[in-house]
Amino acid sequence: MHILSDVIILLAAGVSVVALFQWLGFGAVLGYLVAGSLIGPYAFGLITETEIVTLLGEYGVVFLLFIIGLELPLERIRVMRGPIFGLGLVQILSTAVVIFLIALWIDIPVAAALLLGAALSLSSTAVVLALLSDQGRLTTRMGRSVFGVLLMQDLAVGPLLAVVVAAGVGGASFAATLGMAGVKMIAAIAIILGLGRWLLERVFITISSVRSTEVFAGFTLLVLLSAAALTEYSGLSLAFGALLAGMLLADTPFRHQVAAEILPFRGLLLGLFFMGVGMGIDIDLVLQRSGDIALLVASLMTLKALMVFVVARISGLTTIEAAESGVYLSQGGEFAFVLLAAGGSSGLVEGPMVQVIAVAVALSMLVTPLLARITAFLIARWELATVVNVDAVEEEIGELRDHIIIIGVGRVGREVALRLQDADRLYVCLDLDPHAIAVARQAGISVFFGDATRPEVLYAVGLNRAQAVVIAIDDPHCAVQMMNLVKYILPDLTVYARARDAQHAKTLEKAGAASTVPEVIPTATQLADLALKN
């Protein structure tokens, strides 16, 4: 009955608090963390034994990494090698080194400083991916870059754990222990990716022929947990094995059905993970050392945000993209708890230090959704503040005539503008995306921040004096709307448009496009050639 009552309390707290936070727009992650802290032993004490919740919650991270692996076929890893092995690796090393040096400066022993640098350089895959997924931003350039960093951090957890264990052994055994851990890691990866790739799809074909959803789901769990157990036995993390198992299945025709079977487990267990983190927040300790903890949280998040910002800018992200990346990756991560626990067991760090840092990491995870929301609000306000001033644009353009208006300065729009520029043709660009505008201006393209769905903005850039309009935006629905607006204002104006596919091209032509270029052919080249012939 004790376990049943705990389950009822968990479900009631999770459902009610998460529903409230979702309604308020703060997201499920923050809701789970607050719910856990309220019912945990350090607040109302409704649940005092948190071991089972914490254990089940760890498997939530395992299932999350498995789902991530399903979205990461090896070909995509090759494509993302820049964010993963460039931005991600540099972020981990640079952040770890800076934290290590700061720890030494405040008289923390070398071994403990190394552990803190490694643990605090990592961010929360669960928190950040949940936020990006909820906001639909995983496919943006910023989202892909952040995801690449997180993936590199997940890949680094296994080796870092091996180093912590070897450091705990100490003495002359350090090199031997570390070498053995490396051999185990290579063997585990070879077995999972080598033997698994050869064997797994054949077995799945046999299992699926039984036509039993229960058997299919059971075998999926068997594969997932077996891979996780193998990597844990090899001195790596459970989550790393789950990631490899997901990557194995990503190239098979079974990946969508596998994801459907796993998703219910992932959602429930991941919620328990966040609630377990919330339960670990010691309210008394927070009150007693509130100043130290607040300073640690602020310092950690500021330092990591700045480090990520610098690395992201060097890697080519715009200022806004780099700032957003810094905010998303500024918190401590779930694997910090794993590394800190291993360090405490090995005697590398003292118990009180582990507890203080763990509380700071949990609090940093707690405030990240709120910081992300504030950042999005500030960026939106900045965009509104920089909305095009019609009078200023008209004054700058003057009586420009026979020019070409390009709507959208993404990849295609920039190429069109550069081709027109090389041909000494007059043009004006409009876009609402500050990221795209920054990239275009760096390339020397004349572009204004403005909403092309507003007739006064179109007139400000000389629509009534233009020779043609090129619609280069990548949103099919918006492209059709834009076509209808331009043709409504000036029915005889020539309009060329970028099309998603042949069907979209027919829709645009029906709306009045003189010519369309589907994306299956070199879009920018075709659009520029059409505009030049006019």
Secondary structure as the mmCIF struct_conf table of DSSP 4:
data_model
#
loop_
_struct_conf.conf_type_id
_struct_conf.id
_struct_conf.beg_label_comp_id
_struct_conf.beg_label_asym_id
_struct_conf.beg_label_seq_id
_struct_conf.end_label_comp_id
_struct_conf.end_label_asym_id
_struct_conf.end_label_seq_id
HELX_RH_AL_P HELX_RH_AL_P1 HIS A 2 LEU A 24
TURN_TY1_P TURN_TY1_P1 GLY A 25 GLY A 25
BEND BEND1 PHE A 26 PHE A 26
HELX_RH_AL_P HELX_RH_AL_P2 ALA A 28 ILE A 39
BEND BEND2 GLY A 40 GLY A 40
TURN_TY1_P TURN_TY1_P2 PRO A 41 PHE A 44
BEND BEND3 LEU A 46 LEU A 46
HELX_RH_AL_P HELX_RH_AL_P3 GLU A 51 LEU A 70
TURN_TY1_P TURN_TY1_P3 GLU A 71 GLU A 71
HELX_RH_AL_P HELX_RH_AL_P4 LEU A 74 VAL A 79
TURN_TY1_P TURN_TY1_P4 MET A 80 MET A 80
HELX_RH_AL_P HELX_RH_AL_P5 ARG A 81 GLY A 82
HELX_RH_PI_P HELX_RH_PI_P1 PRO A 83 GLY A 88
HELX_RH_AL_P HELX_RH_AL_P6 LEU A 89 TRP A 105
TURN_TY1_P TURN_TY1_P5 ILE A 106 ASP A 107
HELX_RH_AL_P HELX_RH_AL_P7 VAL A 110 LEU A 120
TURN_TY1_P TURN_TY1_P6 SER A 121 SER A 121
HELX_RH_AL_P HELX_RH_AL_P8 THR A 125 ASP A 134
TURN_TY1_P TURN_TY1_P7 GLN A 135 GLY A 136
TURN_TY1_P TURN_TY1_P8 LEU A 138 THR A 139
BEND BEND4 THR A 140 THR A 140
HELX_RH_AL_P HELX_RH_AL_P9 ARG A 141 VAL A 169
TURN_TY1_P TURN_TY1_P9 GLY A 171 ALA A 172
HELX_RH_AL_P HELX_RH_AL_P10 SER A 173 ALA A 190
HELX_RH_PI_P HELX_RH_PI_P2 ILE A 191 LEU A 195
HELX_RH_AL_P HELX_RH_AL_P11 GLY A 196 SER A 209
TURN_TY1_P TURN_TY1_P10 VAL A 210 VAL A 210
HELX_RH_AL_P HELX_RH_AL_P12 THR A 213 TYR A 233
TURN_TY1_P TURN_TY1_P11 SER A 234 GLY A 235
BEND BEND5 LEU A 236 LEU A 236
HELX_RH_AL_P HELX_RH_AL_P13 LEU A 238 ALA A 250
TURN_TY1_P TURN_TY1_P12 ASP A 251 ASP A 251
BEND BEND6 THR A 252 THR A 252
TURN_TY1_P TURN_TY1_P13 PRO A 253 PHE A 254
HELX_RH_AL_P HELX_RH_AL_P14 ARG A 255 MET A 279
TURN_TY1_P TURN_TY1_P14 GLY A 280 GLY A 280
HELX_RH_AL_P HELX_RH_AL_P15 ILE A 283 GLN A 288
TURN_TY1_P TURN_TY1_P15 ARG A 289 ARG A 289
HELX_RH_AL_P HELX_RH_AL_P16 SER A 290 ILE A 314
TURN_TY1_P TURN_TY1_P16 SER A 315 GLY A 316
HELX_RH_AL_P HELX_RH_AL_P17 THR A 319 TYR A 328
TURN_TY1_P TURN_TY1_P17 LEU A 329 LEU A 329
BEND BEND7 GLN A 331 GLN A 331
HELX_RH_AL_P HELX_RH_AL_P18 GLU A 334 SER A 346
TURN_TY1_P TURN_TY1_P18 GLY A 347 GLY A 347
BEND BEND8 LEU A 348 VAL A 349
HELX_RH_AL_P HELX_RH_AL_P19 GLY A 351 ALA A 385
TURN_TY1_P TURN_TY1_P19 THR A 386 THR A 386
HELX_RH_AL_P HELX_RH_AL_P20 VAL A 390 ILE A 397
TURN_TY1_P TURN_TY1_P20 GLY A 398 GLU A 399
BEND BEND9 ASP A 402 ASP A 402
STRN STRN1 ILE A 404 ILE A 407
BEND BEND10 GLY A 410 GLY A 410
HELX_RH_AL_P HELX_RH_AL_P21 ARG A 411 ASP A 422
TURN_TY1_P TURN_TY1_P21 ALA A 423 ASP A 424
STRN STRN2 TYR A 427 ASP A 431
BEND BEND11 LEU A 432 LEU A 432
HELX_RH_AL_P HELX_RH_AL_P22 PRO A 434 GLN A 442
TURN_TY1_P TURN_TY1_P22 ALA A 443 GLY A 444
STRN STRN3 VAL A 447 PHE A 449
TURN_TY1_P TURN_TY1_P23 ALA A 452 THR A 453
BEND BEND12 ARG A 454 ARG A 454
HELX_RH_AL_P HELX_RH_AL_P23 PRO A 455 ALA A 460
TURN_TY1_P TURN_TY1_P24 VAL A 461 GLY A 462
HELX_RH_3T_P HELX_RH_3T_P1 LEU A 463 ARG A 465
BEND BEND13 GLN A 467 GLN A 467
STRN STRN4 ALA A 468 ILE A 471
BEND BEND14 ASP A 474 ASP A 474
HELX_RH_AL_P HELX_RH_AL_P24 PRO A 476 ILE A 489
TURN_TY1_P TURN_TY1_P25 PRO A 491 ASP A 492
BEND BEND15 LEU A 493 LEU A 493
STRN STRN5 THR A 494 ALA A 499
BEND BEND16 ARG A 500 ASP A 501
HELX_RH_AL_P HELX_RH_AL_P25 ALA A 502 ALA A 511
TURN_TY1_P TURN_TY1_P26 GLY A 512 GLY A 512
BEND BEND17 ALA A 514 ALA A 514
STRN STRN6 SER A 515 PRO A 518
TURN_TY1_P TURN_TY1_P27 GLU A 519 VAL A 520
BEND BEND18 ILE A 521 ILE A 521
HELX_RH_AL_P HELX_RH_AL_P26 THR A 523 LYS A 533
#
